């Protein structure tokens, strides 16, 4: 299965240090946006999901969770 990188949402974790990434019912955490994104790619690969295209900048994936 292939998905777009735009389906990955990265956000700042409240009450903790670092960032989290969420996609396809998976949640990963990291100290930086890149680490959270990298861990998400690894989790998706374990599930047999491939990312079609790489984003030019991780800033495109950062969202605000309220």
Biopython code that builds the backbone (N, CA, C, O; Angstrom):
import numpy as np
from Bio.PDB.StructureBuilder import StructureBuilder

atoms = [
    (1, "UNK", "N", (0.842, -1.176, 0.000)),
    (1, "UNK", "CA", (0.000, 0.000, 0.000)),
    (1, "UNK", "C", (0.886, 1.238, 0.000)),
    (1, "UNK", "O", (1.882, 1.290, 0.722)),
    (2, "UNK", "N", (0.532, 2.226, -0.798)),
    (2, "UNK", "CA", (1.282, 3.465, -0.869)),
    (2, "UNK", "C", (0.401, 4.627, -0.416)),
    (2, "UNK", "O", (-0.784, 4.689, -0.744)),
    (3, "UNK", "N", (1.002, 5.550, 0.343)),
    (3, "UNK", "CA", (0.291, 6.756, 0.758)),
    (3, "UNK", "C", (1.181, 7.962, 0.520)),
    (3, "UNK", "O", (2.393, 7.830, 0.352)),
    (4, "UNK", "N", (0.576, 9.126, 0.506)),
    (4, "UNK", "CA", (1.307, 10.370, 0.342)),
    (4, "UNK", "C", (1.915, 10.798, 1.676)),
    (4, "UNK", "O", (1.359, 10.502, 2.734)),
    (5, "UNK", "N", (3.035, 11.482, 1.632)),
    (5, "UNK", "CA", (3.682, 11.976, 2.850)),
    (5, "UNK", "C", (2.820, 13.028, 3.538)),
    (5, "UNK", "O", (2.992, 13.279, 4.731)),
    (6, "UNK", "N", (1.906, 13.639, 2.816)),
    (6, "UNK", "CA", (1.041, 14.670, 3.396)),
    (6, "UNK", "C", (0.053, 14.106, 4.411)),
    (6, "UNK", "O", (-0.552, 14.866, 5.167)),
    (7, "UNK", "N", (-0.118, 12.799, 4.439)),
    (7, "UNK", "CA", (-1.013, 12.186, 5.424)),
    (7, "UNK", "C", (-0.381, 12.121, 6.804)),
    (7, "UNK", "O", (-1.082, 11.908, 7.794)),
    (8, "UNK", "N", (0.932, 12.299, 6.886)),
    (8, "UNK", "CA", (1.625, 12.304, 8.180)),
    (8, "UNK", "C", (1.480, 13.686, 8.799)),
    (8, "UNK", "O", (1.798, 14.691, 8.164)),
    (9, "UNK", "N", (1.005, 13.737, 10.023)),
    (9, "UNK", "CA", (0.839, 14.992, 10.750)),
    (9, "UNK", "C", (1.839, 15.026, 11.894)),
    (9, "UNK", "O", (1.905, 14.091, 12.691)),
    (10, "UNK", "N", (2.619, 16.100, 11.980)),
    (10, "UNK", "CA", (3.588, 16.278, 13.053)),
    (10, "UNK", "C", (3.122, 17.442, 13.907)),
    (10, "UNK", "O", (2.708, 18.478, 13.386)),
    (11, "UNK", "N", (3.191, 17.271, 15.226)),
    (11, "UNK", "CA", (2.756, 18.337, 16.125)),
    (11, "UNK", "C", (3.598, 18.359, 17.386)),
    (11, "UNK", "O", (4.216, 17.360, 17.755)),
    (12, "UNK", "N", (3.615, 19.512, 18.044)),
    (12, "UNK", "CA", (4.333, 19.691, 19.306)),
    (12, "UNK", "C", (3.502, 19.080, 20.414)),
    (12, "UNK", "O", (2.296, 19.310, 20.494)),
    (13, "UNK", "N", (4.152, 18.293, 21.277)),
    (13, "UNK", "CA", (3.445, 17.638, 22.378)),
    (13, "UNK", "C", (3.350, 18.613, 23.547)),
    (13, "UNK", "O", (4.360, 19.152, 23.998)),
    (14, "UNK", "N", (2.138, 18.834, 24.031)),
    (14, "UNK", "CA", (1.952, 19.671, 25.208)),
    (14, "UNK", "C", (2.351, 18.874, 26.446)),
    (14, "UNK", "O", (2.210, 17.652, 26.475)),
    (15, "UNK", "N", (2.837, 19.555, 27.446)),
    (15, "UNK", "CA", (3.239, 18.960, 28.723)),
    (15, "UNK", "C", (4.417, 17.994, 28.599)),
    (15, "UNK", "O", (4.685, 17.235, 29.531)),
    (16, "UNK", "N", (5.114, 18.007, 27.483)),
    (16, "UNK", "CA", (6.291, 17.162, 27.287)),
    (16, "UNK", "C", (7.257, 17.879, 26.374)),
    (16, "UNK", "O", (6.906, 18.849, 25.702)),
    (17, "UNK", "N", (8.479, 17.385, 26.362)),
    (17, "UNK", "CA", (9.445, 17.888, 25.391)),
    (17, "UNK", "C", (9.292, 17.077, 24.113)),
    (17, "UNK", "O", (9.035, 15.874, 24.163)),
    (18, "UNK", "N", (9.445, 17.716, 22.996)),
    (18, "UNK", "CA", (9.486, 16.987, 21.742)),
    (18, "UNK", "C", (8.239, 17.088, 20.885)),
    (18, "UNK", "O", (7.326, 17.873, 21.142)),
    (19, "UNK", "N", (8.244, 16.260, 19.857)),
    (19, "UNK", "CA", (7.199, 16.258, 18.835)),
    (19, "UNK", "C", (6.644, 14.853, 18.660)),
    (19, "UNK", "O", (7.265, 13.870, 19.063)),
    (20, "UNK", "N", (5.477, 14.777, 18.059)),
    (20, "UNK", "CA", (4.850, 13.491, 17.758)),
    (20, "UNK", "C", (4.397, 13.491, 16.304)),
    (20, "UNK", "O", (4.111, 14.542, 15.731)),
    (21, "UNK", "N", (4.337, 12.318, 15.725)),
    (21, "UNK", "CA", (3.835, 12.144, 14.362)),
    (21, "UNK", "C", (2.716, 11.116, 14.408)),
    (21, "UNK", "O", (2.813, 10.109, 15.109)),
    (22, "UNK", "N", (1.652, 11.378, 13.656)),
    (22, "UNK", "CA", (0.517, 10.463, 13.629)),
    (22, "UNK", "C", (0.111, 10.213, 12.176)),
    (22, "UNK", "O", (0.060, 11.132, 11.358)),
    (23, "UNK", "N", (-0.174, 8.946, 11.883)),
    (23, "UNK", "CA", (-0.590, 8.564, 10.533)),
    (23, "UNK", "C", (-1.083, 7.119, 10.565)),
    (23, "UNK", "O", (-0.446, 6.260, 11.175)),
    (24, "UNK", "N", (-2.194, 6.851, 9.923)),
    (24, "UNK", "CA", (-2.709, 5.491, 9.774)),
    (24, "UNK", "C", (-2.789, 4.746, 11.110)),
    (24, "UNK", "O", (-2.325, 3.610, 11.211)),
    (25, "UNK", "N", (-3.364, 5.367, 12.118)),
    (25, "UNK", "CA", (-3.535, 4.767, 13.445)),
    (25, "UNK", "C", (-2.214, 4.407, 14.119)),
    (25, "UNK", "O", (-2.166, 3.485, 14.934)),
    (26, "UNK", "N", (-1.148, 5.123, 13.786)),
    (26, "UNK", "CA", (0.149, 4.931, 14.420)),
    (26, "UNK", "C", (0.605, 6.265, 15.003)),
    (26, "UNK", "O", (0.355, 7.325, 14.429)),
    (27, "UNK", "N", (1.277, 6.197, 16.153)),
    (27, "UNK", "CA", (1.778, 7.387, 16.834)),
    (27, "UNK", "C", (3.231, 7.164, 17.205)),
    (27, "UNK", "O", (3.569, 6.155, 17.825)),
    (28, "UNK", "N", (4.098, 8.105, 16.829)),
    (28, "UNK", "CA", (5.502, 8.033, 17.212)),
    (28, "UNK", "C", (5.913, 9.354, 17.842)),
    (28, "UNK", "O", (5.297, 10.389, 17.590)),
    (29, "UNK", "N", (6.958, 9.314, 18.664)),
    (29, "UNK", "CA", (7.452, 10.508, 19.334)),
    (29, "UNK", "C", (8.941, 10.661, 19.069)),
    (29, "UNK", "O", (9.641, 9.683, 18.806)),
    (30, "UNK", "N", (9.421, 11.912, 19.141)),
    (30, "UNK", "CA", (10.838, 12.188, 18.992)),
    (30, "UNK", "C", (11.173, 13.552, 19.556)),
    (30, "UNK", "O", (10.288, 14.387, 19.748)),
    (31, "UNK", "N", (12.450, 13.780, 19.822)),
    (31, "UNK", "CA", (12.868, 15.075, 20.359)),
    (31, "UNK", "C", (12.796, 16.178, 19.308)),
    (31, "UNK", "O", (12.602, 17.347, 19.641)),
    (32, "UNK", "N", (12.951, 15.808, 18.049)),
    (32, "UNK", "CA", (12.890, 16.785, 16.959)),
    (32, "UNK", "C", (11.826, 16.354, 15.955)),
    (32, "UNK", "O", (11.350, 15.219, 15.991)),
    (33, "UNK", "N", (11.459, 17.264, 15.065)),
    (33, "UNK", "CA", (10.476, 16.917, 14.028)),
    (33, "UNK", "C", (11.031, 15.825, 13.116)),
    (33, "UNK", "O", (10.308, 14.918, 12.703)),
    (34, "UNK", "N", (12.324, 15.926, 12.808)),
    (34, "UNK", "CA", (12.928, 14.927, 11.929)),
    (34, "UNK", "C", (12.920, 13.542, 12.572)),
    (34, "UNK", "O", (12.652, 12.550, 11.894)),
    (35, "UNK", "N", (13.208, 13.463, 13.865)),
    (35, "UNK", "CA", (13.236, 12.172, 14.552)),
    (35, "UNK", "C", (11.837, 11.555, 14.604)),
    (35, "UNK", "O", (11.686, 10.350, 14.405)),
    (36, "UNK", "N", (10.817, 12.369, 14.867)),
    (36, "UNK", "CA", (9.441, 11.857, 14.888)),
    (36, "UNK", "C", (9.033, 11.357, 13.503)),
    (36, "UNK", "O", (8.391, 10.313, 13.383)),
    (37, "UNK", "N", (9.403, 12.102, 12.454)),
    (37, "UNK", "CA", (9.095, 11.713, 11.081)),
    (37, "UNK", "C", (9.824, 10.419, 10.707)),
    (37, "UNK", "O", (9.230, 9.520, 10.111)),
    (38, "UNK", "N", (11.101, 10.328, 11.055)),
    (38, "UNK", "CA", (11.896, 9.151, 10.741)),
    (38, "UNK", "C", (11.338, 7.908, 11.422)),
    (38, "UNK", "O", (11.266, 6.841, 10.812)),
    (39, "UNK", "N", (10.945, 8.043, 12.683)),
    (39, "UNK", "CA", (10.349, 6.914, 13.404)),
    (39, "UNK", "C", (9.008, 6.515, 12.795)),
    (39, "UNK", "O", (8.657, 5.335, 12.789)),
    (40, "UNK", "N", (8.256, 7.491, 12.281)),
    (40, "UNK", "CA", (6.976, 7.181, 11.633)),
    (40, "UNK", "C", (7.212, 6.387, 10.354)),
    (40, "UNK", "O", (6.498, 5.422, 10.085)),
    (41, "UNK", "N", (8.201, 6.781, 9.570)),
    (41, "UNK", "CA", (8.507, 6.028, 8.351)),
    (41, "UNK", "C", (8.839, 4.576, 8.676)),
    (41, "UNK", "O", (8.401, 3.661, 7.979)),
    (42, "UNK", "N", (9.609, 4.374, 9.732)),
    (42, "UNK", "CA", (9.985, 3.017, 10.142)),
    (42, "UNK", "C", (8.754, 2.221, 10.584)),
    (42, "UNK", "O", (8.621, 1.044, 10.249)),
    (43, "UNK", "N", (7.855, 2.865, 11.337)),
    (43, "UNK", "CA", (6.633, 2.183, 11.795)),
    (43, "UNK", "C", (5.730, 1.831, 10.608)),
    (43, "UNK", "O", (5.127, 0.758, 10.586)),
    (44, "UNK", "N", (5.635, 2.715, 9.637)),
    (44, "UNK", "CA", (4.813, 2.440, 8.461)),
    (44, "UNK", "C", (5.409, 1.303, 7.628)),
    (44, "UNK", "O", (4.676, 0.450, 7.129)),
    (45, "UNK", "N", (6.740, 1.290, 7.478)),
    (45, "UNK", "CA", (7.387, 0.219, 6.718)),
    (45, "UNK", "C", (7.128, -1.144, 7.350)),
    (45, "UNK", "O", (6.938, -2.136, 6.647)),
    (46, "UNK", "N", (7.123, -1.187, 8.692)),
    (46, "UNK", "CA", (6.836, -2.454, 9.383)),
    (46, "UNK", "C", (5.437, -2.954, 9.060)),
    (46, "UNK", "O", (5.197, -4.161, 9.028)),
    (47, "UNK", "N", (4.517, -2.034, 8.821)),
    (47, "UNK", "CA", (3.140, -2.394, 8.499)),
    (47, "UNK", "C", (2.902, -2.606, 7.014)),
    (47, "UNK", "O", (1.776, -2.882, 6.601)),
    (48, "UNK", "N", (3.941, -2.480, 6.212)),
    (48, "UNK", "CA", (3.804, -2.702, 4.772)),
    (48, "UNK", "C", (3.311, -1.486, 4.009)),
    (48, "UNK", "O", (2.813, -1.619, 2.891)),
    (49, "UNK", "N", (3.440, -0.305, 4.594)),
    (49, "UNK", "CA", (2.991, 0.926, 3.941)),
    (49, "UNK", "C", (4.216, 1.686, 3.451)),
    (49, "UNK", "O", (5.190, 1.846, 4.187)),
    (50, "UNK", "N", (4.165, 2.149, 2.219)),
    (50, "UNK", "CA", (5.277, 2.862, 1.598)),
    (50, "UNK", "C", (4.851, 4.304, 1.330)),
    (50, "UNK", "O", (3.715, 4.558, 0.929)),
    (51, "UNK", "N", (5.764, 5.240, 1.551)),
    (51, "UNK", "CA", (5.512, 6.651, 1.258)),
    (51, "UNK", "C", (5.882, 6.906, -0.205)),
    (51, "UNK", "O", (6.996, 6.603, -0.632)),
    (52, "UNK", "N", (4.932, 7.468, -0.974)),
    (52, "UNK", "CA", (5.155, 7.705, -2.396)),
    (52, "UNK", "C", (6.197, 8.786, -2.645)),
    (52, "UNK", "O", (7.103, 8.596, -3.457)),
    (53, "UNK", "N", (6.078, 9.916, -1.957)),
    (53, "UNK", "CA", (6.963, 11.043, -2.220)),
    (53, "UNK", "C", (7.458, 11.624, -0.907)),
    (53, "UNK", "O", (6.737, 11.629, 0.091)),
    (54, "UNK", "N", (8.673, 12.106, -0.912)),
    (54, "UNK", "CA", (9.250, 12.719, 0.276)),
    (54, "UNK", "C", (8.931, 14.219, 0.258)),
    (54, "UNK", "O", (9.022, 14.852, -0.794)),
    (55, "UNK", "N", (8.562, 14.790, 1.395)),
    (55, "UNK", "CA", (8.292, 16.237, 1.421)),
    (55, "UNK", "C", (9.598, 17.014, 1.271)),
    (55, "UNK", "O", (10.653, 16.559, 1.712)),
    (56, "UNK", "N", (9.519, 18.181, 0.648)),
    (56, "UNK", "CA", (10.721, 18.998, 0.490)),
    (56, "UNK", "C", (11.146, 19.596, 1.819)),
    (56, "UNK", "O", (12.330, 19.841, 2.050)),
    (57, "UNK", "N", (10.177, 19.829, 2.691)),
    (57, "UNK", "CA", (10.458, 20.378, 4.001)),
    (57, "UNK", "C", (9.483, 19.790, 5.013)),
    (57, "UNK", "O", (8.298, 19.644, 4.715)),
    (58, "UNK", "N", (9.970, 19.448, 6.212)),
    (58, "UNK", "CA", (9.086, 18.898, 7.234)),
    (58, "UNK", "C", (8.122, 19.948, 7.766)),
    (58, "UNK", "O", (7.120, 19.604, 8.392)),
    (59, "UNK", "N", (8.411, 21.225, 7.525)),
    (59, "UNK", "CA", (7.521, 22.292, 7.975)),
    (59, "UNK", "C", (6.138, 22.166, 7.326)),
    (59, "UNK", "O", (5.148, 22.644, 7.879)),
    (60, "UNK", "N", (6.071, 21.531, 6.167)),
    (60, "UNK", "CA", (4.787, 21.318, 5.482)),
    (60, "UNK", "C", (3.898, 20.372, 6.260)),
    (60, "UNK", "O", (2.675, 20.436, 6.129)),
    (61, "UNK", "N", (4.479, 19.491, 7.072)),
    (61, "UNK", "CA", (3.707, 18.464, 7.779)),
    (61, "UNK", "C", (3.324, 18.879, 9.197)),
    (61, "UNK", "O", (2.508, 18.211, 9.832)),
    (62, "UNK", "N", (3.899, 19.968, 9.702)),
    (62, "UNK", "CA", (3.619, 20.388, 11.087)),
    (62, "UNK", "C", (2.224, 20.995, 11.166)),
    (62, "UNK", "O", (1.872, 21.887, 10.395)),
    (63, "UNK", "N", (1.447, 20.497, 12.106)),
    (63, "UNK", "CA", (0.085, 21.006, 12.321)),
    (63, "UNK", "C", (-0.088, 21.389, 13.777)),
    (63, "UNK", "O", (0.750, 21.077, 14.624)),
    (64, "UNK", "N", (-1.174, 22.061, 14.051)),
    (64, "UNK", "CA", (-1.489, 22.457, 15.423)),
    (64, "UNK", "C", (-2.635, 21.591, 15.903)),
    (64, "UNK", "O", (-3.685, 21.546, 15.262)),
    (65, "UNK", "N", (-2.455, 20.907, 17.010)),
    (65, "UNK", "CA", (-3.480, 20.073, 17.606)),
    (65, "UNK", "C", (-4.065, 20.840, 18.799)),
    (65, "UNK", "O", (-3.330, 21.263, 19.691)),
    (66, "UNK", "N", (-5.373, 21.012, 18.807)),
    (66, "UNK", "CA", (-6.020, 21.748, 19.893)),
    (66, "UNK", "C", (-6.808, 20.829, 20.779)),
    (66, "UNK", "O", (-7.420, 21.279, 21.748)),
]
sb = StructureBuilder()
sb.init_structure("model")
sb.init_model(0)
sb.init_chain("A")
sb.init_seg("    ")
for serial, (resi, resn, name, xyz) in enumerate(atoms, 1):
    if name == "N":
        sb.init_residue(resn, " ", resi, " ")
    sb.init_atom(name, np.array(xyz, "f"), 0.0, 1.0, " ", f" {name:<3s}", serial, name[0])
structure = sb.get_structure()
